[in-house]
Amino acid sequence: MGKIIFYEEKNFQGRSYECMSDCSDMTSYLSKCTSCRVESGCFVIYDRPNYTGSQFFLRRGEYADHMIFGMSDSIRSCHLIPQHRGSYRMKIYERESFQGQSHELMDDCDNIMDRYRMNDCQSCNVMDGHWLMYEQPQYRGKQMYMRPGEYRSMRDVGFSGMRLSSVRRIMDSC
């Protein structure tokens, strides 16, 4: 179970909204959301409603200003990441529709190009666990939360025109 508190203003000021599950549109509760406090669990926040736009992974802690995430607008929706106990398995593919060079991952990879000599990752199949993919090596840049399922095209999930360069498991510390 997770709990996150959103605030209209920076530094935890203004009206607040407590959330313990997914929220597809924050504007029902707050006119804007510019800071938050994660009391338990892990969440992915989005700068657009319906879990779209730029996203950022949050663990327990205080986040006094949404600008630290690189979000140009306020937080608009959030997704609670369910706890996962067990193995982690993901297969990444160089091209869309599960084509081209492929590799199965069961651990973090800080640089897909260096480790697998793959120029790009355009589709994947998450078989076990929850993962974060990053546009730059060393877990930097824009993030993409990946839950179990097939992703035929990374463009379809918001990674249009970006190269995925590193991937990390979301561990049980949430």
C-alpha positions as MATLAB code, in Angstrom:
seq = 'MGKIIFYEEKNFQGRSYECMSDCSDMTSYLSKCTSCRVESGCFVIYDRPNYTGSQFFLRRGEYADHMIFGMSDSIRSCHLIPQHRGSYRMKIYERESFQGQSHELMDDCDNIMDRYRMNDCQSCNVMDGHWLMYEQPQYRGKQMYMRPGEYRSMRDVGFSGMRLSSVRRIMDSC';
ca = [
       0.000    0.000    0.000;
       1.274    3.454   -0.821;
       0.469    6.989    0.215;
       1.424   10.248   -1.479;
       0.323   13.776   -0.564;
       0.186   16.410   -3.294;
       0.321   20.162   -2.645;
      -0.745   23.057   -4.863;
       2.329   25.156   -4.091;
       6.069   24.572   -3.785;
       7.498   23.542   -0.411;
       4.332   21.691    0.630;
       2.179   24.827    0.806;
      -1.422   25.441   -0.169;
      -4.243   22.947   -0.456;
      -3.338   19.261   -0.361;
      -4.693   15.958   -1.643;
      -3.851   12.533   -0.153;
      -3.721    9.676   -2.612;
      -3.346    5.943   -1.913;
      -3.908    4.563   -5.422;
      -3.835    5.621   -9.066;
      -5.195    9.053   -9.968;
      -5.835    9.751  -13.650;
      -6.553   13.473  -13.294;
      -5.340   15.572  -10.379;
      -7.357   18.634  -11.475;
     -10.433   17.079   -9.860;
      -8.745   17.719   -6.489;
      -6.224   20.553   -6.986;
      -6.009   23.389   -9.515;
      -2.285   22.637   -9.864;
       0.240   20.434   -8.117;
       3.815   21.579   -7.648;
       5.161   19.578   -4.671;
       4.542   16.200   -3.050;
       5.515   13.970   -0.175;
       5.669   10.167   -0.596;
       4.943    8.622    2.790;
       4.970    5.002    1.658;
       5.236    2.962   -1.506;
       6.487    4.027   -4.927;
       4.710    6.124   -7.525;
       5.177    7.335  -11.067;
       3.987   10.905  -11.598;
       3.026   12.390  -14.971;
       2.773   15.968  -16.218;
      -0.424   15.213  -18.158;
      -3.736   13.565  -17.268;
      -4.399    9.872  -17.947;
      -0.819    8.764  -17.242;
       0.682   10.527  -20.257;
       3.465   13.001  -20.884;
       6.763   13.164  -19.059;
       7.014   10.846  -16.095;
       9.172   10.498  -13.038;
       9.626    7.676  -10.527;
       9.284    8.586   -6.825;
      10.272    6.657   -3.701;
       9.539    7.618   -0.114;
      10.692   11.188    0.453;
       9.909   14.871    0.018;
       9.817   16.622   -3.360;
       9.502   20.360   -2.723;
       9.294   21.518   -6.360;
       8.031   19.735   -9.477;
      10.711   21.503  -11.531;
      13.375   19.133  -10.132;
      11.756   16.431  -12.276;
      12.146   18.525  -15.412;
       8.385   18.943  -15.715;
       7.365   22.156  -17.408;
       3.829   21.959  -16.071;
       2.421   20.727  -12.787;
       1.852   17.096  -11.818;
      -1.414   15.938  -13.431;
      -1.684   12.187  -12.711;
       0.021    9.414  -10.730;
       0.282    5.664  -10.770;
       0.937    3.535   -7.674;
       3.489    0.840   -8.463;
       2.399   -2.476   -6.968;
       4.925   -4.355   -4.870;
       6.653   -7.170   -6.710;
       8.237  -10.130   -5.012;
       9.979  -12.552   -7.279;
      12.139  -12.614  -10.356;
      12.689   -9.902  -12.939;
      12.726  -10.694  -16.648;
      12.531   -8.491  -19.713;
      13.410   -9.077  -23.350;
      14.478   -6.028  -25.354;
      14.482   -5.792  -29.151;
      16.427   -3.517  -31.454;
      13.450   -2.819  -33.730;
       9.677   -2.475  -33.426;
       7.366   -5.519  -33.363;
       9.963   -7.663  -31.598;
      12.334   -7.683  -34.578;
      16.108   -7.465  -34.897;
      18.723   -8.219  -32.290;
      17.277   -9.172  -28.890;
      18.546   -9.772  -25.372;
      16.943  -11.038  -22.205;
      17.628   -9.043  -19.035;
      17.206  -10.175  -15.465;
      19.290   -7.410  -13.914;
      19.910   -3.678  -14.304;
      21.832   -2.474  -17.354;
      23.514    0.938  -17.136;
      24.405    1.075  -20.846;
      22.547   -1.052  -23.410;
      24.895   -0.050  -26.251;
      28.085   -0.986  -24.383;
      26.797   -4.240  -22.934;
      24.835   -5.624  -25.886;
      26.124   -3.602  -28.864;
      22.529   -2.617  -29.573;
      22.086    0.773  -31.233;
      18.518    1.143  -30.032;
      15.643   -0.533  -28.205;
      12.353   -0.103  -30.061;
      10.205   -2.834  -28.462;
      10.228   -5.062  -25.404;
       8.390   -7.773  -23.533;
       8.309   -7.398  -19.751;
       7.706  -10.905  -18.447;
       8.333  -10.404  -14.723;
       8.701   -7.404  -12.450;
       8.459   -3.650  -12.909;
      11.194   -1.708  -14.712;
      12.306    1.838  -15.518;
      13.846    2.588  -18.898;
      15.970    5.710  -19.409;
      16.900    7.672  -22.522;
      20.554    8.052  -21.459;
      23.179    5.669  -20.045;
      23.735    5.508  -16.272;
      19.978    5.840  -15.570;
      19.702    9.477  -16.650;
      17.301   11.525  -18.719;
      13.643   10.865  -19.381;
      12.134    7.784  -17.778;
       9.543    5.264  -18.875;
       7.790    2.963  -16.384;
       7.294   -0.551  -17.784;
       4.898   -2.991  -16.136;
       4.501   -6.620  -17.277;
       3.250   -6.797  -20.845;
       4.249   -6.548  -24.495;
       5.344   -3.223  -25.954;
       5.422   -3.561  -29.768;
       6.621    0.010  -30.264;
       8.217    2.369  -27.785;
       6.638    5.227  -29.776;
       3.213    3.978  -28.673;
       4.139    4.449  -25.015;
       5.625    7.928  -25.350;
       9.248    7.338  -26.339;
       8.921    8.792  -29.825;
      12.225    9.982  -31.256;
      14.232    8.990  -28.178;
      16.829    6.288  -27.802;
      16.523    4.010  -24.775;
      19.968    3.562  -23.278;
      19.644    2.041  -19.794;
      17.169   -0.011  -17.767;
      16.713   -0.605  -14.029;
      14.502   -2.912  -11.968;
      12.131   -1.353   -9.477;
      13.089   -3.318   -6.421;
      11.035   -4.309   -3.390;
      12.178   -1.262   -1.406;
       8.992    0.545   -2.420;
];
